[in-house]
Amino acid sequence: MAAPISYHKRLMREYKKLQEAPLDLITALPTPANIREWHYVIHGLTEEPYAGGYFHGKVVFPEQYPMKPPAIFMITPNGRFQVNTRICLSMSDYHPETWNPAWSVSTILQGLLSFMLEETATAGSMSTSHAERQKYAKASLLHNLRDAQFVELFPELTQEIKSILRQRHANRTRAEQSGTGSGSGRGTDAASNPGLGSVLAFVAALVAFVAVLHNVVSDAASQKAS
């Protein structure tokens, strides 16, 4: 059955707009199989606790769109919203009475981001500490790489995440090697430090010379006394 023209034309027009003028901090697109199911990624945040995170979610539009509002979900664990649970916002299907047909995909996603950065409680939200959300943000990269749908829909972000993870691994390896090097430096001996070996050899020779001199003096004193 052919899709109703109303929502299909509207969503195609909005997709074209987003391609021409992408949103700051949000990448969004419809799935190839269903234009009413859009997926988004919030990324590029620089302030804690979400700095460096990649937060994947979806917006599901009804056939009556734009006359009725969509359902909004978060998929990536984040500490602010429950995953795979409808989020209550004034522009979501929780509140059809406040919905404005002039609102668009861009309006919805910008409103979601703004609400994410607040602490207002709502259905579908959750309360976690600042530190927990930082951990979620850090873990979000690997979580999304394990999500086949994310990888399929967002190949550029997937490559971006892989690059960041490779850099993290390289930095960690360098730090470990640096720590091992400084640790072994504290335990070096004369064989691994020629300069130190020379000093130790000189001290040993001096000690031996003093010992011999002491014996000679002692012998001479004994003979004189006898």
MARPATI-281781 format. One record per residue: residue number from 1; chain; x, y, z of N, C-alpha, C in turn. Coordinates in steps of 0.05 Angstrom, whole numbers, plus 5000, padded with zeros to 4 digits. Last residue first. Layout:
BEGIN
[NUM; A; [X; Y; Z]; [X; Y; Z]; [X; Y; Z]] ...
//
This chain:
BEGIN
[226; A; [7140; 4906; 6385]; [7154; 4883; 6393]; [7184; 4888; 6393]] [225; A; [7126; 4956; 6364]; [7120; 4950; 6392]; [7135; 4926; 6402]] [224; A; [7139; 4950; 6311]; [7153; 4970; 6327]; [7149; 4964; 6357]] [223; A; [7103; 4911; 6295]; [7132; 4905; 6294]; [7147; 4925; 6312]] [222; A; [7055; 4939; 6301]; [7059; 4915; 6316]; [7089; 4908; 6318]] [221; A; [7060; 4980; 6263]; [7057; 4987; 6291]; [7063; 4963; 6309]] [220; A; [7060; 4951; 6216]; [7084; 4967; 6224]; [7083; 4974; 6254]] [219; A; [7009; 4929; 6216]; [7033; 4912; 6217]; [7057; 4927; 6227]] [218; A; [6978; 4977; 6211]; [6975; 4960; 6235]; [6999; 4941; 6238]] [217; A; [6994; 4995; 6161]; [6999; 5011; 6185]; [6997; 4995; 6210]] [216; A; [6974; 4953; 6130]; [7003; 4959; 6130]; [7010; 4975; 6155]] [215; A; [6920; 4956; 6139]; [6934; 4932; 6147]; [6964; 4937; 6149]] [214; A; [6908; 5006; 6117]; [6903; 5002; 6145]; [6918; 4977; 6156]] [213; A; [6920; 4997; 6064]; [6936; 5016; 6078]; [6932; 5012; 6109]] [212; A; [6879; 4961; 6051]; [6907; 4952; 6050]; [6924; 4970; 6067]] [211; A; [6834; 4995; 6059]; [6837; 4971; 6075]; [6865; 4960; 6075]] [210; A; [6844; 5034; 6020]; [6843; 5042; 6048]; [6847; 5017; 6066]] [209; A; [6838; 5002; 5974]; [6864; 5015; 5980]; [6866; 5023; 6009]] [208; A; [6784; 4988; 5977]; [6805; 4967; 5978]; [6832; 4979; 5986]] [207; A; [6761; 5038; 5970]; [6756; 5023; 5995]; [6778; 5002; 5999]] [206; A; [6778; 5050; 5919]; [6787; 5067; 5941]; [6784; 5052; 5968]] [205; A; [6752; 5010; 5889]; [6782; 5010; 5890]; [6792; 5027; 5913]] [204; A; [6699; 5026; 5898]; [6708; 5000; 5907]; [6738; 4999; 5909]] [203; A; [6699; 5077; 5873]; [6694; 5075; 5902]; [6704; 5048; 5913]] [202; A; [6708; 5061; 5820]; [6727; 5078; 5833]; [6724; 5076; 5864]] [201; A; [6662; 5031; 5810]; [6688; 5018; 5809]; [6709; 5034; 5823]] [200; A; [6623; 5071; 5815]; [6623; 5049; 5834]; [6650; 5034; 5834]] [199; A; [6636; 5102; 5771]; [6637; 5114; 5797]; [6639; 5091; 5818]] [198; A; [6627; 5066; 5729]; [6653; 5078; 5733]; [6657; 5089; 5761]] [197; A; [6572; 5057; 5733]; [6591; 5035; 5737]; [6619; 5045; 5742]] [196; A; [6549; 5106; 5720]; [6547; 5096; 5747]; [6567; 5074; 5753]] [195; A; [6563; 5104; 5666]; [6572; 5126; 5683]; [6572; 5118; 5712]] [194; A; [6534; 5059; 5645]; [6564; 5060; 5646]; [6575; 5081; 5664]] [193; A; [6484; 5024; 5664]; [6490; 5053; 5666]; [6521; 5055; 5668]] [192; A; [6477; 4971; 5664]; [6460; 4986; 5646]; [6465; 5016; 5647]] [191; A; [6514; 4955; 5702]; [6516; 4943; 5675]; [6500; 4959; 5655]] [190; A; [6500; 4978; 5750]; [6523; 4989; 5736]; [6525; 4979; 5707]] [189; A; [6427; 4979; 5745]; [6453; 4974; 5759]; [6476; 4984; 5741]] [188; A; [6361; 5004; 5756]; [6384; 4999; 5739]; [6408; 4995; 5756]] [187; A; [6312; 5015; 5780]; [6326; 4991; 5788]; [6351; 4985; 5771]] [186; A; [6292; 5060; 5758]; [6298; 5061; 5786]; [6314; 5037; 5795]] [185; A; [6282; 5043; 5708]; [6304; 5062; 5711]; [6312; 5063; 5740]] [184; A; [6238; 5012; 5712]; [6263; 4998; 5709]; [6286; 5016; 5713]] [183; A; [6201; 5055; 5717]; [6204; 5036; 5739]; [6230; 5021; 5737]] [182; A; [6205; 5081; 5669]; [6214; 5096; 5693]; [6218; 5077; 5717]] [181; A; [6185; 5040; 5636]; [6212; 5050; 5632]; [6222; 5065; 5657]] [180; A; [6133; 5034; 5654]; [6152; 5011; 5656]; [6180; 5021; 5654]] [179; A; [6112; 5084; 5640]; [6113; 5076; 5668]; [6132; 5053; 5673]] [178; A; [6118; 5082; 5585]; [6132; 5103; 5600]; [6134; 5095; 5629]] [177; A; [6083; 5040; 5574]; [6111; 5037; 5567]; [6128; 5057; 5582]] [176; A; [6035; 5064; 5590]; [6044; 5040; 5603]; [6074; 5036; 5598]] [175; A; [6032; 5107; 5554]; [6033; 5112; 5583]; [6044; 5088; 5598]] [174; A; [6028; 5080; 5505]; [6052; 5097; 5511]; [6055; 5103; 5540]] [173; A; [5979; 5055; 5513]; [6003; 5039; 5509]; [6028; 5055; 5515]] [172; A; [5945; 5099; 5516]; [5947; 5081; 5539]; [5972; 5064; 5537]] [171; A; [5951; 5119; 5464]; [5959; 5136; 5487]; [5963; 5119; 5512]] [170; A; [5930; 5077; 5434]; [5958; 5085; 5430]; [5968; 5102; 5454]] [169; A; [5877; 5077; 5452]; [5894; 5054; 5457]; [5923; 5061; 5454]] [168; A; [5860; 5127; 5434]; [5860; 5121; 5463]; [5878; 5098; 5469]] [167; A; [5865; 5119; 5379]; [5882; 5139; 5392]; [5883; 5134; 5422]] [166; A; [5825; 5081; 5372]; [5853; 5074; 5365]; [5872; 5093; 5379]] [165; A; [5781; 5112; 5386]; [5788; 5089; 5403]; [5817; 5079; 5397]] [164; A; [5781; 5149; 5344]; [5784; 5158; 5372]; [5793; 5135; 5390]] [163; A; [5772; 5115; 5301]; [5796; 5131; 5302]; [5802; 5140; 5330]] [162; A; [5721; 5096; 5313]; [5743; 5077; 5311]; [5770; 5092; 5314]] [161; A; [5692; 5144; 5308]; [5694; 5130; 5334]; [5717; 5111; 5334]] [160; A; [5696; 5152; 5253]; [5706; 5173; 5272]; [5710; 5160; 5300]] [159; A; [5670; 5108; 5233]; [5699; 5112; 5228]; [5711; 5132; 5247]] [158; A; [5618; 5121; 5252]; [5631; 5096; 5260]; [5661; 5098; 5256]] [157; A; [5607; 5167; 5225]; [5611; 5169; 5254]; [5624; 5143; 5265]] [156; A; [5602; 5144; 5174]; [5622; 5165; 5179]; [5628; 5167; 5209]] [155; A; [5559; 5107; 5179]; [5586; 5098; 5173]; [5608; 5118; 5179]] [154; A; [5505; 5101; 5205]; [5523; 5123; 5209]; [5552; 5114; 5204]] [153; A; [5476; 5054; 5194]; [5464; 5081; 5188]; [5484; 5104; 5189]] [152; A; [5510; 5012; 5209]; [5498; 5013; 5182]; [5489; 5041; 5175]] [151; A; [5521; 5023; 5262]; [5543; 5021; 5243]; [5533; 5023; 5215]] [150; A; [5469; 5021; 5285]; [5485; 5046; 5286]; [5507; 5045; 5264]] [149; A; [5458; 4967; 5276]; [5442; 4988; 5263]; [5456; 5015; 5263]] [148; A; [5495; 4940; 5308]; [5496; 4937; 5279]; [5480; 4959; 5264]] [147; A; [5532; 4960; 5359]; [5504; 4963; 5350]; [5504; 4962; 5320]] [146; A; [5583; 4964; 5373]; [5572; 4938; 5376]; [5543; 4937; 5366]] [145; A; [5593; 5018; 5370]; [5606; 5000; 5350]; [5595; 4972; 5351]] [144; A; [5565; 5035; 5415]; [5554; 5040; 5389]; [5567; 5023; 5367]] [143; A; [5600; 5019; 5456]; [5573; 5009; 5455]; [5561; 5012; 5427]] [142; A; [5645; 5049; 5446]; [5647; 5020; 5441]; [5619; 5008; 5440]] [141; A; [5622; 5100; 5460]; [5636; 5095; 5434]; [5636; 5065; 5427]] [140; A; [5602; 5099; 5512]; [5584; 5101; 5489]; [5596; 5094; 5463]] [139; A; [5639; 5103; 5553]; [5632; 5076; 5543]; [5614; 5076; 5518]] [138; A; [5639; 5158; 5561]; [5664; 5144; 5552]; [5657; 5117; 5540]] [137; A; [5587; 5165; 5579]; [5596; 5179; 5555]; [5621; 5166; 5544]] [136; A; [5586; 5134; 5626]; [5568; 5127; 5603]; [5578; 5140; 5577]] [135; A; [5621; 5164; 5657]; [5628; 5136; 5649]; [5612; 5127; 5625]] [134; A; [5592; 5211; 5662]; [5618; 5212; 5649]; [5626; 5184; 5640]] [133; A; [5550; 5191; 5692]; [5545; 5200; 5665]; [5571; 5203; 5649]] [132; A; [5576; 5181; 5740]; [5564; 5158; 5725]; [5559; 5166; 5696]] [131; A; [5590; 5233; 5756]; [5611; 5213; 5750]; [5600; 5190; 5734]] [130; A; [5540; 5254; 5767]; [5557; 5266; 5746]; [5578; 5246; 5737]] [129; A; [5490; 5202; 5778]; [5511; 5222; 5786]; [5526; 5232; 5762]] [128; A; [5422; 5200; 5756]; [5448; 5188; 5761]; [5468; 5210; 5767]] [127; A; [5356; 5188; 5743]; [5374; 5204; 5760]; [5399; 5189; 5765]] [126; A; [5319; 5190; 5681]; [5330; 5176; 5704]; [5350; 5195; 5719]] [125; A; [5259; 5191; 5640]; [5285; 5202; 5649]; [5295; 5185; 5673]] [124; A; [5209; 5171; 5631]; [5231; 5162; 5613]; [5258; 5173; 5621]] [123; A; [5176; 5228; 5652]; [5173; 5199; 5646]; [5195; 5192; 5625]] [122; A; [5223; 5272; 5684]; [5200; 5267; 5668]; [5198; 5237; 5663]] [121; A; [5260; 5325; 5716]; [5251; 5297; 5715]; [5226; 5295; 5698]] [120; A; [5311; 5367; 5695]; [5283; 5364; 5700]; [5274; 5335; 5696]] [119; A; [5362; 5381; 5684]; [5359; 5360; 5704]; [5329; 5356; 5711]] [118; A; [5389; 5390; 5617]; [5376; 5400; 5642]; [5375; 5376; 5661]] [117; A; [5406; 5366; 5572]; [5426; 5382; 5587]; [5415; 5394; 5613]] [116; A; [5360; 5345; 5551]; [5381; 5327; 5561]; [5401; 5341; 5579]] [115; A; [5334; 5390; 5532]; [5323; 5377; 5556]; [5344; 5358; 5568]] [114; A; [5366; 5401; 5488]; [5364; 5421; 5509]; [5354; 5408; 5535]] [113; A; [5356; 5354; 5458]; [5383; 5361; 5467]; [5382; 5380; 5490]] [112; A; [5301; 5361; 5447]; [5311; 5338; 5463]; [5338; 5343; 5474]] [111; A; [5301; 5407; 5416]; [5287; 5407; 5442]; [5297; 5384; 5460]] [110; A; [5328; 5387; 5372]; [5340; 5409; 5388]; [5327; 5412; 5415]] [109; A; [5291; 5350; 5355]; [5317; 5341; 5364]; [5332; 5362; 5380]] [108; A; [5246; 5382; 5342]; [5243; 5360; 5361]; [5271; 5353; 5373]] [107; A; [5266; 5416; 5302]; [5255; 5427; 5327]; [5255; 5406; 5349]] [106; A; [5279; 5378; 5263]; [5300; 5395; 5275]; [5291; 5406; 5301]] [105; A; [5229; 5358; 5250]; [5249; 5340; 5260]; [5271; 5357; 5275]] [104; A; [5184; 5412; 5271]; [5197; 5394; 5252]; [5216; 5375; 5266]] [103; A; [5122; 5447; 5282]; [5148; 5436; 5292]; [5158; 5415; 5272]] [102; A; [5073; 5457; 5264]; [5094; 5472; 5251]; [5122; 5462; 5260]] [101; A; [5037; 5429; 5296]; [5044; 5418; 5270]; [5067; 5432; 5255]] [100; A; [5050; 5423; 5363]; [5046; 5443; 5342]; [5055; 5432; 5315]] [99; A; [5023; 5394; 5422]; [5038; 5391; 5397]; [5030; 5413; 5377]] [98; A; [4995; 5391; 5467]; [5013; 5414; 5465]; [5028; 5414; 5438]] [97; A; [4965; 5345; 5463]; [4951; 5370; 5467]; [4969; 5394; 5464]] [96; A; [5000; 5303; 5462]; [4988; 5311; 5436]; [4974; 5338; 5439]] [95; A; [5045; 5284; 5498]; [5029; 5308; 5501]; [5019; 5317; 5474]] [94; A; [5071; 5238; 5485]; [5060; 5240; 5512]; [5041; 5263; 5514]] [93; A; [5095; 5244; 5436]; [5068; 5233; 5436]; [5056; 5231; 5464]] [92; A; [5130; 5308; 5446]; [5128; 5279; 5441]; [5099; 5270; 5442]] [91; A; [5137; 5359; 5462]; [5135; 5355; 5433]; [5136; 5325; 5426]] [90; A; [5143; 5358; 5516]; [5120; 5372; 5506]; [5116; 5368; 5476]] [89; A; [5162; 5289; 5531]; [5168; 5318; 5525]; [5143; 5331; 5515]] [88; A; [5180; 5229; 5555]; [5159; 5249; 5557]; [5169; 5277; 5553]] [87; A; [5203; 5177; 5517]; [5211; 5200; 5533]; [5188; 5220; 5532]] [86; A; [5199; 5107; 5517]; [5188; 5132; 5508]; [5194; 5154; 5527]] [85; A; [5259; 5070; 5518]; [5235; 5077; 5532]; [5225; 5104; 5522]] [84; A; [5311; 5055; 5506]; [5288; 5041; 5492]; [5262; 5045; 5507]] [83; A; [5338; 5075; 5569]; [5341; 5066; 5541]; [5317; 5051; 5532]] [82; A; [5324; 5135; 5605]; [5323; 5106; 5603]; [5325; 5097; 5574]] [81; A; [5369; 5190; 5606]; [5344; 5178; 5598]; [5347; 5148; 5599]] [80; A; [5418; 5198; 5632]; [5397; 5219; 5633]; [5370; 5208; 5626]] [79; A; [5452; 5155; 5623]; [5449; 5165; 5650]; [5429; 5187; 5654]] [78; A; [5461; 5129; 5576]; [5472; 5156; 5579]; [5469; 5167; 5607]] [77; A; [5461; 5078; 5527]; [5460; 5085; 5555]; [5474; 5111; 5560]] [76; A; [5427; 5091; 5465]; [5454; 5088; 5479]; [5451; 5095; 5509]] [75; A; [5374; 5104; 5454]; [5383; 5076; 5452]; [5409; 5072; 5467]] [74; A; [5315; 5140; 5469]; [5345; 5139; 5470]; [5353; 5110; 5470]] [73; A; [5258; 5163; 5432]; [5272; 5143; 5448]; [5302; 5149; 5448]] [72; A; [5193; 5189; 5421]; [5222; 5194; 5422]; [5236; 5174; 5441]] [71; A; [5140; 5191; 5376]; [5151; 5179; 5400]; [5181; 5182; 5399]] [70; A; [5110; 5253; 5348]; [5124; 5227; 5347]; [5131; 5216; 5375]] [69; A; [5043; 5283; 5342]; [5072; 5283; 5349]; [5084; 5255; 5349]] [68; A; [5001; 5298; 5285]; [5005; 5285; 5311]; [5035; 5283; 5317]] [67; A; [5006; 5325; 5238]; [4983; 5332; 5255]; [4985; 5320; 5283]] [66; A; [5044; 5312; 5199]; [5052; 5329; 5222]; [5029; 5337; 5241]] [65; A; [5028; 5246; 5222]; [5047; 5268; 5223]; [5044; 5285; 5198]] [64; A; [4998; 5201; 5219]; [4984; 5227; 5219]; [5002; 5251; 5221]] [63; A; [5031; 5159; 5226]; [5022; 5164; 5198]; [5008; 5191; 5196]] [62; A; [5082; 5182; 5272]; [5057; 5168; 5265]; [5049; 5174; 5236]] [61; A; [5153; 5170; 5278]; [5131; 5188; 5271]; [5105; 5172; 5264]] [60; A; [5201; 5161; 5324]; [5182; 5146; 5308]; [5157; 5163; 5303]] [59; A; [5268; 5170; 5332]; [5243; 5184; 5333]; [5224; 5170; 5314]] [58; A; [5324; 5145; 5371]; [5306; 5145; 5348]; [5281; 5161; 5354]] [57; A; [5395; 5150; 5386]; [5367; 5147; 5393]; [5350; 5146; 5368]] [56; A; [5460; 5154; 5414]; [5443; 5145; 5392]; [5414; 5141; 5402]] [55; A; [5511; 5193; 5430]; [5486; 5183; 5441]; [5466; 5179; 5419]] [54; A; [5575; 5194; 5446]; [5559; 5191; 5422]; [5533; 5177; 5431]] [53; A; [5618; 5239; 5485]; [5600; 5217; 5481]; [5586; 5217; 5454]] [52; A; [5651; 5282; 5495]; [5662; 5260; 5481]; [5643; 5237; 5476]] [51; A; [5615; 5301; 5553]; [5637; 5307; 5534]; [5648; 5281; 5522]] [50; A; [5576; 5298; 5591]; [5571; 5284; 5566]; [5594; 5287; 5545]] [49; A; [5576; 5327; 5638]; [5587; 5300; 5639]; [5585; 5285; 5612]] [48; A; [5626; 5370; 5608]; [5619; 5347; 5624]; [5590; 5349; 5634]] [47; A; [5626; 5395; 5541]; [5623; 5400; 5570]; [5615; 5374; 5584]] [46; A; [5624; 5383; 5488]; [5650; 5388; 5500]; [5649; 5392; 5530]] [45; A; [5593; 5342; 5440]; [5590; 5357; 5465]; [5618; 5360; 5478]] [44; A; [5595; 5309; 5397]; [5609; 5334; 5395]; [5606; 5351; 5420]] [43; A; [5527; 5284; 5388]; [5556; 5281; 5391]; [5569; 5308; 5388]] [42; A; [5471; 5246; 5381]; [5480; 5271; 5393]; [5510; 5267; 5399]] [41; A; [5440; 5219; 5326]; [5463; 5216; 5344]; [5471; 5243; 5355]] [40; A; [5379; 5187; 5305]; [5396; 5210; 5310]; [5420; 5202; 5328]] [39; A; [5333; 5161; 5259]; [5353; 5156; 5279]; [5371; 5181; 5281]] [38; A; [5263; 5153; 5245]; [5288; 5168; 5243]; [5307; 5161; 5265]] [37; A; [5213; 5125; 5212]; [5231; 5119; 5234]; [5258; 5133; 5229]] [36; A; [5186; 5138; 5167]; [5174; 5147; 5192]; [5192; 5141; 5216]] [35; A; [5211; 5113; 5125]; [5217; 5142; 5129]; [5204; 5152; 5155]] [34; A; [5240; 5054; 5123]; [5216; 5067; 5135]; [5222; 5096; 5141]] [33; A; [5287; 5035; 5101]; [5263; 5019; 5097]; [5237; 5033; 5106]] [32; A; [5328; 5071; 5114]; [5321; 5067; 5086]; [5294; 5053; 5082]] [31; A; [5310; 5116; 5167]; [5320; 5090; 5158]; [5312; 5086; 5129]] [30; A; [5329; 5186; 5165]; [5309; 5165; 5166]; [5322; 5138; 5158]] [29; A; [5376; 5221; 5208]; [5367; 5212; 5182]; [5346; 5190; 5185]] [28; A; [5422; 5266; 5240]; [5397; 5251; 5239]; [5390; 5244; 5211]] [27; A; [5467; 5290; 5288]; [5464; 5279; 5261]; [5439; 5262; 5261]] [26; A; [5482; 5347; 5326]; [5463; 5325; 5321]; [5464; 5317; 5292]] [25; A; [5515; 5391; 5332]; [5516; 5370; 5353]; [5497; 5347; 5349]] [24; A; [5476; 5431; 5291]; [5499; 5430; 5308]; [5495; 5408; 5329]] [23; A; [5446; 5402; 5232]; [5444; 5413; 5259]; [5471; 5412; 5273]] [22; A; [5457; 5421; 5163]; [5458; 5402; 5186]; [5457; 5416; 5213]] [21; A; [5428; 5439; 5111]; [5436; 5454; 5135]; [5436; 5436; 5159]] [20; A; [5420; 5399; 5074]; [5430; 5425; 5065]; [5441; 5442; 5088]] [19; A; [5400; 5358; 5104]; [5424; 5353; 5088]; [5436; 5379; 5079]] [18; A; [5355; 5382; 5125]; [5376; 5375; 5143]; [5402; 5369; 5128]] [17; A; [5324; 5387; 5079]; [5333; 5411; 5093]; [5356; 5405; 5112]] [16; A; [5314; 5334; 5067]; [5330; 5350; 5048]; [5340; 5375; 5062]] [15; A; [5282; 5321; 5111]; [5308; 5308; 5107]; [5326; 5324; 5088]] [14; A; [5238; 5352; 5101]; [5254; 5358; 5124]; [5281; 5345; 5122]] [13; A; [5218; 5328; 5055]; [5226; 5356; 5054]; [5244; 5363; 5077]] [12; A; [5206; 5278; 5076]; [5226; 5280; 5055]; [5236; 5309; 5052]] [11; A; [5165; 5292; 5111]; [5190; 5282; 5121]; [5213; 5282; 5101]] [10; A; [5125; 5310; 5074]; [5135; 5327; 5095]; [5163; 5318; 5105]] [9; A; [5115; 5265; 5043]; [5126; 5290; 5030]; [5139; 5308; 5051]] [8; A; [5096; 5230; 5083]; [5119; 5223; 5067]; [5132; 5248; 5054]] [7; A; [5051; 5254; 5106]; [5075; 5251; 5122]; [5100; 5245; 5105]] [6; A; [5018; 5258; 5055]; [5023; 5280; 5075]; [5049; 5276; 5090]] [5; A; [5012; 5212; 5025]; [5029; 5233; 5015]; [5037; 5253; 5037]] [4; A; [5017; 5147; 5053]; [5002; 5172; 5050]; [5021; 5195; 5043]] [3; A; [5048; 5097; 5014]; [5049; 5113; 5038]; [5032; 5138; 5033]] [2; A; [5012; 5044; 4983]; [5028; 5068; 4981]; [5026; 5085; 5006]] [1; A; [5017; 4976; 5000]; [5000; 5000; 5000]; [5018; 5025; 5000]] 
//
